[in-house]
Amino acid sequence: EFAQRELNKDLLERDRQSHFSRENWLKCAEFGIQGLSIPADYGGTEADILTTMFVMEGLGYGCQDNGLLFCLNAQMWSVQRPILRFGTEEQKQTYLPPIIRGEIRWCQGYSEPGAGSDLAGLQTRAEDKGDHWIVNGAKIWTSYANHADWIYCLVRTEPDAPKHEGISFLLFDMASEGVSTSPIKLISGASPFCQTFFDNVKVPKDQLVGERGKGWTIAKRLLQHERQMISGIGGNTALGGSARALENLAKHYLGEADGQISDAIMRDKVARHRMNDHAFRLTTARAYEEAKAGKSDGNLSAMFKYYGSEQNKRKFELMLEIMGQQGLGWEGEGFEDRELDITRQWLRSKANSIEGGTSEVQLNIVAKRVLGLPD
């Protein structure tokens, strides 16, 4: 009901340059969406996971601001989690209320030019200067860094420690002196990613979350949330999307008879996709219930991420097949804006199998840690 009534009025107009409008962000804050699963002590609504999932799914049905949906998911499943679990009471009181009010937009400082799938090889350093840290290095594929207010960042505080140790989790203001961003233009024509540079950035000592040198524990937890988010859990149509869109698209381009897609072959393909989509959603819902009962395996996020990425790519392949030659446009006359958007989203979907850990890495995790197969 929320999606149908409010989003259609207020959120469908998106900023085509940033795909991430401040107005949309504040509208979501007005309805309490940023604080769905946050305790009331910090201004949240204490909604359970399933309620949060259903609200995000409702957003997905009505909102076309992909950057907004992506960053809502990233913020709700990423930066809030470590602050709640590992942060001090002062950090919770300092950071969570403005997140809920929509006053701060965050980006993630994880991957580096030389540390992608092998994230533990990161080299961005934070030197201890007594009452502050000095951060030097670079991050890459930093989603919407040029529009973010703050960053949560993995840095190496003990350079001589083993690779998976000596990593710490810092929060700092993107307006800090020495922070700069450079957007990266993608094959889709959009620039949601940036390379982010740190040149002697001064960070107060109390902006370290958790123990010094124990940031990899937080990182692993967040990667699970990120993979769940990318997989489409929570109705994240920025990456997953609703299979209902396929049926409507097919009826538009191929016609309909008795309320069904007129082309029998395409009707079968769309039905199979919707069945797989529904089965996937039921499986993730079951995993949430198991998690509430303390029976869930965190490594299942790798399975969800892999399947969700592949399902999303298949969806866009079907969309282009349905559109025929209208799916070949890039610019100029003869194409609707929606058609051009779908073509670009099709190109963008190819990155789903890379970001958040490649499909090959996810398959290895599933083989070893879920199925227990030998090396």
Phi, psi and chi 1 to 4 in degrees:
 res  aa     phi    psi   chi1   chi2   chi3   chi4
   1 GLU       -  -41.3 -179.9 -178.2   -4.7      -
   2 PHE   -59.5  -46.2  171.3   82.6      -      -
   3 ALA   -62.4  -44.7      -      -      -      -
   4 GLN   -68.5  -38.8  -65.5  -60.4  -41.3      -
   5 ARG   -84.9  -51.5 -174.3 -178.1   69.6 -112.8
   6 GLU   -92.6  -43.2  -62.8  -63.3  -21.2      -
   7 LEU   -65.1  -39.1  -71.5  176.6      -      -
   8 ASN   -60.9  -28.7  -70.6  -23.9      -      -
   9 LYS   -85.2  -40.6  -69.1 -167.7  -60.2 -176.8
  10 ASP  -111.9  -21.7  -61.9  -56.1      -      -
  11 LEU  -112.9  -10.2  -63.2 -177.5      -      -
  12 LEU   -72.4  -26.2  -73.8  178.4      -      -
  13 GLU   -76.5  109.1  -73.7  -61.0  -38.5      -
  14 ARG  -110.4  156.8   60.6  178.2  170.5  170.8
  15 ASP   -79.9  107.0 -179.8  -17.2      -      -
  16 ARG   -71.3  -13.4  -72.6 -173.4  174.3  -87.5
  17 GLN   -82.2  -46.9  -64.0  -59.1  -46.4      -
  18 SER   -99.2  -21.2   71.7      -      -      -
  19 HIS    54.4   29.5  -70.6 -114.1      -      -
  20 PHE  -159.3   73.1 -172.1    4.9      -      -
  21 SER   -83.9  142.1   72.7      -      -      -
  22 ARG   -62.4  -36.8  173.3   72.9   70.0  173.9
  23 GLU   -62.0  -44.2  -69.0   76.5   15.6      -
  24 ASN   -63.7  -40.3  -70.4   -3.6      -      -
  25 TRP   -60.2  -46.8 -169.8 -106.1      -      -
  26 LEU   -69.5  -32.6  -68.2  174.5      -      -
  27 LYS   -63.5  -40.9  178.9   62.3   68.1  173.7
  28 CYS   -64.8  -37.6  -74.0      -      -      -
  29 ALA   -65.2  -37.6      -      -      -      -
  30 GLU   -59.2  -35.2  178.7 -176.1  -25.7      -
  31 PHE   -91.4    7.2  -77.0   92.5      -      -
  32 GLY    77.4   16.6      -      -      -      -
  33 ILE   -68.8  -37.8  -69.1  172.7      -      -
  34 GLN   -64.9  -20.2  -84.0   96.1  -43.3      -
  35 GLY  -109.2   21.6      -      -      -      -
  36 LEU   -54.4  -45.8  -78.6  172.3      -      -
  37 SER  -108.6   17.7   57.0      -      -      -
  38 ILE   -94.1  139.1  -61.1  -64.2      -      -
  39 PRO   -56.6  149.5  -25.8   35.0      -      -
  40 ALA   -62.1  -27.5      -      -      -      -
  41 ASP   -58.6  -24.1  -71.0  -13.4      -      -
  42 TYR  -110.9   15.5  -50.0  114.2      -      -
  43 GLY    94.5    5.7      -      -      -      -
  44 GLY   -87.7 -179.8      -      -      -      -
  45 THR  -104.8   -5.6   60.3      -      -      -
  46 GLU    58.6   31.2  -63.5 -172.5  -11.9      -
  47 ALA   -67.7  146.5      -      -      -      -
  48 ASP   -77.8  174.3   59.8   29.9      -      -
  49 ILE   -61.8  -42.6  -68.2  -65.6      -      -
  50 LEU   -65.9  -39.4  -77.2  177.1      -      -
  51 THR   -62.7  -43.9  -59.9      -      -      -
  52 THR   -58.9  -43.4  -57.8      -      -      -
  53 MET   -60.8  -43.2 -179.7  179.3   73.5      -
  54 PHE   -67.9  -38.0  -67.4  144.8      -      -
  55 VAL   -65.0  -43.1  171.5      -      -      -
  56 MET   -65.8  -34.0  -67.7  -53.4  -65.8      -
  57 GLU   -65.4  -41.1 -176.9  175.3   -5.1      -
  58 GLY   -62.2  -40.0      -      -      -      -
  59 LEU   -58.8  -43.3  -85.2  167.8      -      -
  60 GLY   -60.7  -36.8      -      -      -      -
  61 TYR   -66.6  -31.7  -74.7  136.6      -      -
  62 GLY  -107.2  -14.9      -      -      -      -
  63 CYS  -109.5  133.3 -179.3      -      -      -
  64 GLN  -106.6    6.0  -64.6  177.8   12.2      -
  65 ASP   -82.8   88.4 -171.6  -22.7      -      -
  66 ASN   -62.0  -37.6  -73.1   -8.1      -      -
  67 GLY   -63.6  -39.7      -      -      -      -
  68 LEU   -60.7  -48.6  171.4   74.6      -      -
  69 LEU   -64.0  -42.9  -68.8  171.9      -      -
  70 PHE   -60.3  -47.5 -177.7   95.0      -      -
  71 CYS   -74.7  -30.2  -66.7      -      -      -
  72 LEU   -61.0  -47.3  -87.3  174.3      -      -
  73 ASN   -63.4  -45.7  -89.2  -75.4      -      -
  74 ALA   -61.2  -40.6      -      -      -      -
  75 GLN   -71.2  -42.9 -178.4  159.1  -74.6      -
  76 MET   -70.2  -35.5  -70.5  170.3   64.8      -
  77 TRP   -97.5  -11.5  -58.8  120.7      -      -
  78 SER  -112.8  -77.0  -64.4      -      -      -
  79 VAL   -66.5  -32.5   67.5      -      -      -
  80 GLN   -66.6  -36.9  -69.0  179.5   -4.7      -
  81 ARG   -61.6  -51.9  -59.0  -61.3  107.2 -173.0
  82 PRO   -67.1  -33.4   23.5  -34.6      -      -
  83 ILE   -65.1  -43.7  -66.4  175.0      -      -
  84 LEU   -65.6  -41.6  -84.9  171.7      -      -
  85 ARG   -87.8  -38.1  176.5  158.9 -176.2  174.5
  86 PHE  -113.2  -13.2  -59.5   98.5      -      -
  87 GLY   -77.6  159.8      -      -      -      -
  88 THR   -75.4  166.0   63.8      -      -      -
  89 GLU   -61.1  -37.6 -177.0   60.9   26.6      -
  90 GLU   -63.6  -41.0 -178.0  179.4   -0.5      -
  91 GLN   -65.4  -40.0  -71.5  172.5  -25.7      -
  92 LYS   -61.9  -43.9  -65.1  173.4 -172.6  177.3
  93 GLN   -69.9  -29.6  -65.7  -72.8   -6.5      -
  94 THR   -77.8  -44.5  -61.6      -      -      -
  95 TYR   -99.4  -35.1  -62.2  110.7      -      -
  96 LEU   -68.7  -46.4  -67.1  177.7      -      -
  97 PRO   -56.9  -45.4  -28.9   38.7      -      -
  98 PRO   -67.6  -27.5   16.9  -28.2      -      -
  99 ILE   -62.5  -46.6  -71.9  176.0      -      -
 100 ILE   -65.6  -35.5  -65.7  167.3      -      -
 101 ARG   -77.9   -4.4  -66.3 -167.2  -62.0  -93.8
 102 GLY    77.9   20.5      -      -      -      -
 103 GLU   -86.6  -18.3  -63.8  170.7   -2.4      -
 104 ILE  -129.2  128.6  -59.6  178.4      -      -
 105 ARG  -108.2  135.0  -62.2  179.9  -65.6 -177.3
 106 TRP  -110.5  154.6  -67.0   77.7      -      -
 107 CYS  -127.7  166.8   61.1      -      -      -
 108 GLN  -111.2  124.1 -179.9 -170.5   79.4      -
 109 GLY  -102.4   82.9      -      -      -      -
 110 TYR  -114.5  -77.3  -90.8   28.8      -      -
 111 SER   -61.8  150.5  -63.7      -      -      -
 112 GLU  -131.0  164.0  -62.3 -177.5    1.8      -
 113 PRO   -53.7  -30.2  -29.2   36.5      -      -
 114 GLY  -111.7   11.6      -      -      -      -
 115 ALA  -147.0   90.5      -      -      -      -
 116 GLY  -106.2  -93.4      -      -      -      -
 117 SER   -62.9  -32.8  -65.8      -      -      -
 118 ASP   -91.8   67.3 -176.6   21.2      -      -
 119 LEU   -61.9  -31.5 -179.1   60.1      -      -
 120 ALA   -64.7  -10.0      -      -      -      -
 121 GLY   -85.4   13.1      -      -      -      -
 122 LEU   -60.1  148.6   64.6   90.3      -      -
 123 GLN  -122.1   -3.9  -65.3  -60.2  -47.7      -
 124 THR   -59.5  128.2  -66.2      -      -      -
 125 ARG  -113.1  147.3  -63.5  179.9   61.3  171.3
 126 ALA  -124.3  113.5      -      -      -      -
 127 GLU   -93.0  135.1  -62.6 -180.0   65.1      -
 128 ASP   -76.6  116.9 -170.7  -17.7      -      -
 129 LYS  -114.5   30.1  -64.4  -62.4 -176.8  179.7
 130 GLY    92.2  -84.6      -      -      -      -
 131 ASP  -100.2    4.3   63.9  -16.9      -      -
 132 HIS  -156.7  169.6   65.4  -85.0      -      -
 133 TRP  -108.1  151.6  -53.5   93.9      -      -
 134 ILE  -116.9  117.9  -67.3  -67.1      -      -
 135 VAL  -105.2  130.7  178.4      -      -      -
 136 ASN  -135.0  139.4  -77.3  -77.5      -      -
 137 GLY   146.7 -162.1      -      -      -      -
 138 ALA  -150.6  146.8      -      -      -      -
 139 LYS  -120.4  157.8  -61.3  -69.3  179.7  177.1
 140 ILE  -137.3  161.3 -160.2  166.0      -      -
 141 TRP    58.8   34.4  -47.3  122.4      -      -
 142 THR   -80.0  100.7  -39.0      -      -      -
 143 SER   -61.8  124.8  -60.2      -      -      -
 144 TYR    56.0   31.3  -58.8   97.5      -      -
 145 ALA   -61.6  -32.4      -      -      -      -
 146 ASN   -74.5   -6.5   52.1  -25.8      -      -
 147 HIS  -116.6   -3.2  -59.9  -69.0      -      -
 148 ALA   -83.9  153.4      -      -      -      -
 149 ASP   -93.7  -38.5  -56.4  -59.6      -      -
 150 TRP  -134.2  165.2  -82.3   62.5      -      -
 151 ILE  -132.4  140.8 -174.1  170.6      -      -
 152 TYR  -105.0  127.2   52.5   98.9      -      -
 153 CYS  -135.9  135.5 -167.7      -      -      -
 154 LEU   -89.5  128.1  -71.2 -179.3      -      -
 155 VAL  -134.8  156.7  -63.8      -      -      -
 156 ARG   -96.5  115.9 -169.1  164.9  -66.4  -77.0
 157 THR  -101.1  -18.5   48.2      -      -      -
 158 GLU  -125.2   86.7  -78.7   73.3   37.5      -
 159 PRO   -62.4  -22.1   20.8  -31.8      -      -
 160 ASP   -92.8   -2.6  -61.6  -34.4      -      -
 161 ALA   -77.0  160.2      -      -      -      -
 162 PRO   -54.4  156.5  -26.8   35.6      -      -
 163 LYS   -52.2  -43.6 -173.1  167.6   72.2  170.7
 164 HIS   -85.6    0.3  -70.7   82.1      -      -
 165 GLU  -113.8  172.1  -59.9  176.6   17.8      -
 166 GLY    73.8   13.3      -      -      -      -
 167 ILE  -104.1  135.2  -64.9  173.3      -      -
 168 SER  -124.6  163.2  -61.3      -      -      -
 169 PHE  -114.1  110.6 -167.0   94.2      -      -
 170 LEU  -113.3  148.1  -74.8 -175.9      -      -
 171 LEU  -113.7  134.1  -47.1  174.0      -      -
 172 PHE  -156.9  161.6   53.5   94.0      -      -
 173 ASP   -74.9  130.4 -164.9  -32.7      -      -
 174 MET   -70.2  -13.1  -71.5  -68.9  -76.0      -
 175 ALA   -86.4    2.1      -      -      -      -
 176 SER   -62.6  145.6  -58.1      -      -      -
 177 GLU   -61.2  132.0 -175.8  176.7   -4.8      -
 178 GLY   100.2   -6.0      -      -      -      -
 179 VAL   -96.4  129.7  178.2      -      -      -
 180 SER  -142.8  154.9   60.0      -      -      -
 181 THR  -130.3  151.4   61.3      -      -      -
 182 SER  -135.6  110.0  177.3      -      -      -
 183 PRO   -60.6  147.3  -24.8   35.7      -      -
 184 ILE  -111.6  118.0  -58.2  169.8      -      -
 185 LYS   -80.1  128.2 -169.3  169.9 -175.1  177.2
 186 LEU   -93.6  170.0  -54.7 -177.4      -      -
 187 ILE   -61.6  -24.5 -169.0  174.0      -      -
 188 SER   -74.9  -10.3   64.3      -      -      -
 189 GLY    94.4  -12.0      -      -      -      -
 190 ALA   -90.6  166.9      -      -      -      -
 191 SER  -134.9   63.6  -60.3      -      -      -
 192 PRO   -77.9  -19.1   30.5  -35.3      -      -
 193 PHE   -98.6  155.5  -65.6  125.0      -      -
 194 CYS  -138.7  159.1  -64.3      -      -      -
 195 GLN   -98.9  134.9 -174.0  162.0    3.7      -
 196 THR  -118.5  130.8  -53.2      -      -      -
 197 PHE  -115.5  141.8  -56.9   94.1      -      -
 198 PHE  -123.1  117.9  -49.4  120.2      -      -
 199 ASP  -123.2   95.5 -177.2   14.4      -      -
 200 ASN    54.1   50.6  -70.0  -36.6      -      -
 201 VAL   -80.5  125.7  178.9      -      -      -
 202 LYS   -89.4  122.3 -175.4  176.8  179.8 -179.9
 203 VAL  -123.6  123.8  179.1      -      -      -
 204 PRO   -55.3  146.7  -26.6   35.6      -      -
 205 LYS   -62.3  -32.6 -153.0   64.4  170.5  -68.9
 206 ASP   -78.8    6.8   61.1    3.3      -      -
 207 GLN   -97.8   13.9  -71.3  170.9 -157.1      -
 208 LEU   -84.0  128.1  170.5   73.9      -      -
 209 VAL  -101.3  130.0  176.1      -      -      -
 210 GLY    77.0 -166.3      -      -      -      -
 211 GLU   -81.6  147.1  -64.7 -178.3   51.7      -
 212 ARG   -62.2  133.8  171.0  175.8  174.5  166.7
 213 GLY    80.7   -0.1      -      -      -      -
 214 LYS  -113.7   22.9  -58.1  -62.2 -178.0 -178.5
 215 GLY   -68.9  -20.9      -      -      -      -
 216 TRP   -65.2  -31.1 -172.7 -114.0      -      -
 217 THR   -61.5  -44.5  -60.6      -      -      -
 218 ILE   -66.4  -41.5  -58.1  175.2      -      -
 219 ALA   -59.8  -44.1      -      -      -      -
 220 LYS   -62.2  -40.8  -71.3 -169.5  -64.7 -177.7
 221 ARG   -63.6  -42.7 -179.0   78.4   57.3  173.3
 222 LEU   -69.6  -34.7  -73.1 -165.4      -      -
 223 LEU   -62.7  -34.3  -76.0  172.3      -      -
 224 GLN   -63.4  -44.6  -69.8  177.1   -4.0      -
 225 HIS   -64.5  -41.1  -70.1  -55.1      -      -
 226 GLU   -63.4  -42.3 -179.8 -177.6   16.5      -
 227 ARG   -66.5  -35.9  -71.8  163.7 -176.3  166.2
 228 GLN   -64.8  -41.5  -70.4  174.2  -24.1      -
 229 MET   -63.7  -45.9 -179.2  -92.3  -66.6      -
 230 ILE   -64.0  -34.3  -68.3  173.5      -      -
 231 SER   -64.8  -17.8   75.9      -      -      -
 232 GLY   108.0    0.2      -      -      -      -
 233 ILE   -61.4  136.9  -67.4  178.2      -      -
 234 GLY    89.0   12.2      -      -      -      -
 235 GLY    69.9   34.1      -      -      -      -
 236 ASN   -75.9   87.9 -178.1   14.8      -      -
 237 THR   -72.4   -9.8   56.3      -      -      -
 238 ALA   -60.5  -29.2      -      -      -      -
 239 LEU  -123.3  -31.6  -64.3  174.1      -      -
 240 GLY  -100.4  -60.6      -      -      -      -
 241 GLY    86.0  160.8      -      -      -      -
 242 SER   -94.1  134.6  168.1      -      -      -
 243 ALA   -66.3  -17.1      -      -      -      -
 244 ARG   -61.1  -31.6  -65.9 -179.7 -176.3  178.7
 245 ALA   -60.3  -33.5      -      -      -      -
 246 LEU   -62.6  -46.1  -78.2  173.2      -      -
 247 GLU   -62.4  -44.8 -175.1  173.3  -16.7      -
 248 ASN   -64.4  -40.0  -66.7  -27.2      -      -
 249 LEU   -64.2  -44.5 -163.9   73.9      -      -
 250 ALA   -63.4  -40.0      -      -      -      -
 251 LYS   -64.2  -36.3  -71.4  177.6  179.4  178.5
 252 HIS   -67.0  -44.2  175.5   77.0      -      -
 253 TYR   -91.6  -29.1  -75.0   94.4      -      -
 254 LEU  -109.0   -8.2  -55.4  176.5      -      -
 255 GLY    87.2  168.9      -      -      -      -
 256 GLU  -139.1  153.0   60.5  179.6  -63.5      -
 257 ALA  -137.3  124.2      -      -      -      -
 258 ASP    56.0   37.2  -61.5  -35.1      -      -
 259 GLY    79.1    4.2      -      -      -      -
 260 GLN  -116.6  162.3  -64.5 -175.4  -38.1      -
 261 ILE   -61.2  129.6  -59.3  167.5      -      -
 262 SER   -70.6  -32.4   59.4      -      -      -
 263 ASP   -80.3  116.4 -174.7  -72.5      -      -
 264 ALA   -65.2  -38.1      -      -      -      -
 265 ILE   -66.6  -45.2  -65.9  176.2      -      -
 266 MET   -68.9  -34.4 -174.5   55.6   67.0      -
 267 ARG   -59.1  -40.4 -173.0  164.8   64.4 -118.1
 268 ASP   -66.8  -42.6  178.8   70.1      -      -
 269 LYS   -63.4  -43.2  -70.3 -178.5  177.8 -179.8
 270 VAL   -66.5  -41.0  170.1      -      -      -
 271 ALA   -62.9  -41.3      -      -      -      -
 272 ARG   -63.7  -40.1  -72.8  177.4 -178.2  -86.5
 273 HIS   -65.3  -42.4 -174.7   88.2      -      -
 274 ARG   -65.0  -37.7  -70.7 -165.0   65.5  174.9
 275 MET   -63.7  -44.6  -70.7  167.2   64.1      -
 276 ASN   -63.9  -39.1  -70.0  -23.7      -      -
 277 ASP   -61.6  -45.8 -138.2   35.2      -      -
 278 HIS   -65.8  -42.6 -173.3   58.1      -      -
 279 ALA   -62.2  -38.4      -      -      -      -
 280 PHE   -65.2  -43.0 -178.1   46.1      -      -
 281 ARG   -65.1  -40.0  -70.3  177.2   59.4 -156.2
 282 LEU   -63.4  -39.4  -70.4  175.4      -      -
 283 THR   -65.0  -43.2  -57.7      -      -      -
 284 THR   -67.8  -37.0   55.8      -      -      -
 285 ALA   -63.2  -40.7      -      -      -      -
 286 ARG   -62.1  -39.8 -174.3 -170.9   69.9 -157.6
 287 ALA   -62.8  -38.0      -      -      -      -
 288 TYR   -63.0  -43.1  -81.8  130.9      -      -
 289 GLU   -63.3  -39.9  -69.3  -62.7  -33.7      -
 290 GLU   -65.3  -37.0  -68.6  174.1  -12.7      -
 291 ALA   -64.4  -39.2      -      -      -      -
 292 LYS   -63.4  -30.5  -72.8  165.5   61.4  177.9
 293 ALA   -90.3    4.0      -      -      -      -
 294 GLY    74.7   23.6      -      -      -      -
 295 LYS  -113.0    2.6  -59.7  176.6 -178.9  178.2
 296 SER   -83.4  146.0 -179.9      -      -      -
 297 ASP   -96.6  118.9 -178.7   -8.6      -      -
 298 GLY   -59.0  -23.5      -      -      -      -
 299 ASN   -71.8  -11.0  -67.1  -50.2      -      -
 300 LEU   -63.2  -22.0  -71.2  177.8      -      -
 301 SER   -59.1  -31.2   63.2      -      -      -
 302 ALA   -65.9  -40.2      -      -      -      -
 303 MET   -65.3  -45.2 -177.8  178.1   73.4      -
 304 PHE   -63.4  -41.7  -65.1  151.2      -      -
 305 LYS   -63.5  -43.9 -165.4  -87.7  177.5 -179.1
 306 TYR   -62.9  -51.6  171.9   76.9      -      -
 307 TYR   -66.8  -41.3 -169.9   85.2      -      -
 308 GLY   -62.2  -39.5      -      -      -      -
 309 SER   -63.3  -46.6  -63.7      -      -      -
 310 GLU   -66.3  -38.5  -64.3  -55.7  -49.4      -
 311 GLN   -64.8  -39.2 -178.9   74.3  -14.8      -
 312 ASN   -67.7  -40.9 -169.1   48.0      -      -
 313 LYS   -63.1  -40.4  -68.1 -164.6  -61.7 -177.7
 314 ARG   -63.5  -36.0  -74.0 -169.5  -69.9  -93.6
 315 LYS   -60.4  -46.5 -178.9 -170.7  101.9  169.0
 316 PHE   -72.2  -30.4  -79.2  107.0      -      -
 317 GLU   -61.6  -42.3  -68.6  -71.3  -12.8      -
 318 LEU   -65.2  -39.2  -91.5  176.5      -      -
 319 MET   -60.0  -45.5  -79.4 -175.1  161.0      -
 320 LEU   -66.9  -36.5 -101.3   64.3      -      -
 321 GLU   -62.9  -41.3 -175.2  177.0  -10.7      -
 322 ILE   -63.6  -42.3  -70.9  167.8      -      -
 323 MET   -75.1  -20.1  -70.0  162.8   58.0      -
 324 GLY    62.9 -133.9      -      -      -      -
 325 GLN   -67.1  -18.6   65.4 -179.5   19.2      -
 326 GLN   -72.1  -10.3  -68.2  -56.2  113.3      -
 327 GLY   -91.9    6.7      -      -      -      -
 328 LEU  -102.1    1.4  -58.5  175.9      -      -
 329 GLY   -78.1  156.9      -      -      -      -
 330 TRP  -129.3  -44.0 -170.3 -107.0      -      -
 331 GLU  -163.6  171.2   59.8 -174.5    6.4      -
 332 GLY    96.2 -175.1      -      -      -      -
 333 GLU   -75.7  160.7  -62.4 -179.3   -2.0      -
 334 GLY    93.2   -0.3      -      -      -      -
 335 PHE  -133.1  137.8  -60.6   96.1      -      -
 336 GLU   -78.1  157.3  -60.5  175.7    3.8      -
 337 ASP   -58.0  -39.2  -73.3  -15.6      -      -
 338 ARG   -61.1  -40.8  179.0 -179.6   65.9  167.2
 339 GLU   -64.1  -42.8  -66.3  168.0  -18.5      -
 340 LEU   -65.0  -38.0  -60.5  179.4      -      -
 341 ASP   -63.2  -43.8  -77.9  -15.0      -      -
 342 ILE   -63.8  -41.1  -70.3  174.1      -      -
 343 THR   -59.8  -43.8  -58.7      -      -      -
 344 ARG   -68.6  -38.3  -75.5  164.4  167.4   75.4
 345 GLN   -66.4  -33.7  -71.1 -179.5   54.3      -
 346 TRP   -59.4  -45.8  166.9   72.1      -      -
 347 LEU   -63.5  -42.6  -72.9  166.1      -      -
 348 ARG   -63.8  -33.4  172.0   64.4 -179.1   83.9
 349 SER   -62.5  -23.0   71.2      -      -      -
 350 LYS   -62.5  -26.3  -56.5  -56.3  179.2 -176.5
 351 ALA   -75.7  -14.6      -      -      -      -
 352 ASN   -57.8  -32.7  -65.3  169.0      -      -
 353 SER   -82.4    3.4   57.7      -      -      -
 354 ILE  -114.3  -50.3  -59.1  172.5      -      -
 355 GLU   -66.5  148.8   57.8 -158.7  -10.7      -
 356 GLY    72.0   14.2      -      -      -      -
 357 GLY   107.4  122.8      -      -      -      -
 358 THR   -63.2  159.7   65.1      -      -      -
 359 SER   -59.6  -35.5  -71.9      -      -      -
 360 GLU   -63.5  -41.0  -68.6   77.7   10.0      -
 361 VAL   -65.1  -41.7  168.6      -      -      -
 362 GLN   -63.7  -39.9  -54.0  -45.5  -54.7      -
 363 LEU   -64.3  -37.5  -71.7  172.5      -      -
 364 ASN   -63.9  -41.8  -79.5  -22.1      -      -
 365 ILE   -62.9  -45.5  -66.8  172.9      -      -
 366 VAL   -61.6  -44.4  171.1      -      -      -
 367 ALA   -61.7  -45.7      -      -      -      -
 368 LYS   -82.5  -46.1  -65.8  177.5 -178.6  178.5
 369 ARG  -102.0  -18.1  -60.5  176.9 -173.6  170.9
 370 VAL  -100.7  -48.9  178.1      -      -      -
 371 LEU   -88.4  -16.1  -59.4  178.0      -      -
 372 GLY    70.5   27.9      -      -      -      -
 373 LEU   -74.1  152.2  -60.9  178.5      -      -
 374 PRO   -73.3  160.3   27.4  -35.7      -      -
 375 ASP   -65.4      -  -69.8  -22.7      -      -
